[in-house]
Amino acid sequence: KKAMVERMKEHYHVSWFPEDGAKFPLRVFLYKDIVTIGIDTSGDSLHKRGYRTLTSKAPITETLAAALIMLTPWNKDRILVDPFCGSGTFPIEAAMMAANMAPGMNRSFLSEDWKNIIKRKYWYEAMDEANDLLDDTVKVDIDGDIVKAARANAQSAGVDHMIHFQQRPVNALSHPKKYGFIISNPPYGERIEEKKNLPALYTEIGERFAALDAWSMYLITSYEDAEKYIGRKADKNRKIYNGMLKTYFYQFMGPRPPKRSQEN
């Protein structure tokens, strides 16, 4: 900081910079012999959408949840179930996608105060455009096990009317519709479950998945024996880092629904 201030003092021919007004944080990244200096326009990290004030013990970040959903063929016409939804991140992100809700609509950004660089009217125009594209009347069928945090977060995100929460044990997981999706972040055995409990849990997951007619299942977990106890080898398996933890995104793909006949 001192070096930057001294250089600016020389350039602007002043002897003092008052520390008032809007904040302009700088981020300095060092990788081997390369230094990258950038200005922070966001403030809080972009993975913080602004709706998740309450979290479970091992929450998945909003951005990672959204990215994992986008790696699947799920769309708003298909049922989505998260039997380990915790703070509700997967269902909420899916509902926001279905409603065409721009990420960050529920939060502010640091650069909104940079009135000498970005005129306030541009922010208003961006918000108006995002609101015009929003369609929260769309009907989406998304189920998840309920915790108080999940319901509160969904309400904060403005999608609580699109998500059906109910509390049930995993062995009671069932659904009458075909061609649905399970997208979930089950316990890894790192912090919230002992390793000894995982074989029974993943066996149960596999049994309930097998009982669902023509469904697909996508799980992110660091448990390397997941396929063994689910009882089926994943069709695809991606290695993904959840923070510093190496995890696997197991993809069990079900059949595609038949195409709807179109009347001429």
Secondary structure by P-SEA (a helix, b strand, c coil): caaaaaaaaaaacccccccccccbbbbbbbcccbbbbbbbcccccccccccccccccccccaaaaaaaaaaccccccbbbbbcccccaaaaaaaaaaaaccccccccccccccccccccaaaaaaaaaaaaaaccccbbbbbbbbbcaaaaaaaaaacccccbbbbbbccccccccccbbbbbbccccccccccccaaaaaaaaaaaaaaaccbbbbbbbcccccccccccccccbbbbbbcccbbbbbccccccccccccccc
